[in-house]
């Protein structure tokens, strides 16, 4: 029980002596990054060759000068991982997010050291992973060394209680508050996109969204809806506001009635206070939140995700542009395919029509990076200029509809590219 846990100070932990050359270290991600431990890792790693597995990185921990022996692996260049990619220090594993726990459990992804963050147990209950219930649990089960940073400022969340059979070698007192995320700034483009999406989402829909200014704007645009539900990889500030305002009741989800189900939480201190011991919010394992079987049971599931670019056939790139890693698969495949196949469900891809201050189009003749979503996954694409419904559309119809929602300055060039393309001649 929690009363028996007596964490030591960070100064009393000789992490450098516990590490071995060639160790693979798995760190908690996003707001669940154990900042005391990851900062200590950098100061004590010395010249040891170490591999570091990262999820989405929101802190500046790895921004500065780094020990020469460190190399990084992540499931994408989300957040500040893009900086590591630009420095040539990051390798990317293009696997869907929901598959990661199994890869760790089977040893396909090796774990020697696991660094986790947790909230202390309350009312006789065990500590809770708090802000993320992800692949790190399976990684810790395989690790030689498991260190958990106990942080009293981390919310104790339902669904994320640490299992009693998990071996923890060291409990360490946190020296830093958990990472918080400021509200993303919105703009007229995001607001216009949000207006289009609001017209697509019915009352009673179950929502999944990502993080950032565009998803935040989309969620804010749903404040007039009723009986919405949340089943998502992320709970951020705007989603919580929809719950608090009454727009989200989770009454019509088809399962988990009355409960917002998420895999991670990231936002402000006020958000963390709100989710603390709140049974109406459950931080569940990714094996549940990203399960095709569970997603298929959700009523009117609407997956709303941002993209980097979309080509004229409906392929979506959410990973890299012009050779630079800028995103990743994450849960995009799992959520999109569930929404693409569900009854009264839709998969919505949102993106501004232009990039680089309006100098380039995000609707393109051909992708400059990988096709994260193939043509068979195409559904709804939304820019500030409107909605392109690609479901069951031919190649010709797709191109026409996507050109119509591109920025006006690029439509003529896109039309010319489509007329000259082999795909059109074969359509």
Protein Blocks (a to p, Z undefined) as FASTA:
>chain_A
ZZlpccddfklpcfklmpcehiacdddehjllcfklmmmmmmmnmmaccdddddddfbfk
lmmccdfkbccddfbjehjllmmmmnopaccddddfklmmmmmmnomaccfbdcdddddd
eehiacdeklaccfklmmmmmpmbdcddddfkbccdehiaccfklccfbdcddfbdcddd
ddddddfklmmmmmmmmmmpcghiacdddedjklmmmmmmmmmpghiacddfbdcfklmm
mmmnomanolmnopaghiacdfbdcddfklmmmmgopakbccddfklmmgmklmmmpghi
acddddfbdcfkopacfkbgghiacbdfklmlmmmmmmmmmghiacdddddfbeehhpac
fbdfbdcbdcfbafklpccdcdfkbccdfehpafklmmmmmmmmmcfklmmmmmmmmmmp
mklmmZZ
